[in-house]
Every structure is written in structure tokens, then in C-alpha cells.
């Protein structure tokens, strides 16, 4: 009995955790180079809309190099100003959110682009402590293995940007009848303005609030410092002036 107990404990506390870590590290390592074609959220939305014959999933993978630099700048300006500097967790925003909660204000979101990418690619929507813990774990993995450029590339390919619309290329085609490489600063800002709730906020039919939010995002886009790989020195096209 004692041997069986030791064997069970060894399996529970050594083999299972070790196997989990090895599997997830290899999974993340593979996706450093392989495009992410499907995510748990896409599956969930398909199930939710199973009886709706008009529902379609629109997604086309595009490398970051084939996207307008404006869309990368816009999501950073709108979602995660300190993306290039943090280690996956924006502790300043987390502290601000906790302070707001203590004062009885509505709980603010403090998820970074890295956290959102980890959730979209590897997990499911939810607010349980277990899922939050797994989100933190995968966030650390992708920050360590992928790096910022790959994280942003994956995010811009899997983020939900409308009903059945995932990624910048599908959003450009379905919302603005263009390509991700041709998105203007304004179109990019409107997409970023819709991201907190893309099922209700439509980038191609913005409300007055969304237009004001897009204005703010464009202002931030012009002042934020960007890493070299985001083509910081690229000139705006004539239609953006």
C-alpha cells in the first residue's frame, strides 16, 4: 500500500506537472513559426451560432510585414500603451484597476495584448481563478519564447473584430472592402476602438462615442514611441493626411 501511495504521489506531483510543462512549452514553441488558423473562441462562437445559417467565420492569416503599420500602432494605442516595455503584465494598469475597485468604481480591464493573445490562442473566455492562472502561465511562455513582434503578429490575426471576423485581414475585407496592408490610420483606429466589444461596436458604422474614441487613439498613435520593427519611420499615405 505504501509503494502504491508513493507511486500515486509521484504521478500526481511529478509526472503530470512535468508532462504538462513539456507539452505546453512544445506547443508554444511550435506556434512561434506556425500560423494560428483556429482558436477556442472561434469554436465557441460557431457553436453559439450553430442554428444561424447566415453565420460564417472569416479569417485569413497575414504576416505582420503584410499589414499596414497603422493597425499595429492602433491596437497598441487603444489596448496596451506600454506593450513594448512590460513583461506581459502592465503592473501600472493593474494597480490603477485595483485602486478604482477599492474606491467603489467599476472594475477596469487591465489585460495586456500579451494576455489577450494567450487567452485567445490557448484558452477559453472566463473569469475563474484557474483560467486566470493559466492565462498568466501562457503569457509568461509567449513573452519568453515568442517575443513582442510575434505576439503582436498573432494577436492581429486572431483577435475578434466583428461578428465572425477574426484578424486584421478579415476585418479590412469585411468592414472596409480593402486589405490589411491598405488600412488607413482612421480605419485602424476605428477597429481598435471596437475591440473592447466588437460584437456591438461596428468599426464600419461607428457611433459618436466610437468616433471620439478613434480620435483619441489617433492622437496617441502620433505620440507613442514604437520599436524599429513597427516601421516607425514609414511616411503616412496621402489618403491619411
Order of alpha helices (4+ residues) and beta strands (2+ residues): alpha-alpha-alpha-beta-alpha-alpha-alpha-alpha-alpha-beta-beta-alpha-alpha-alpha
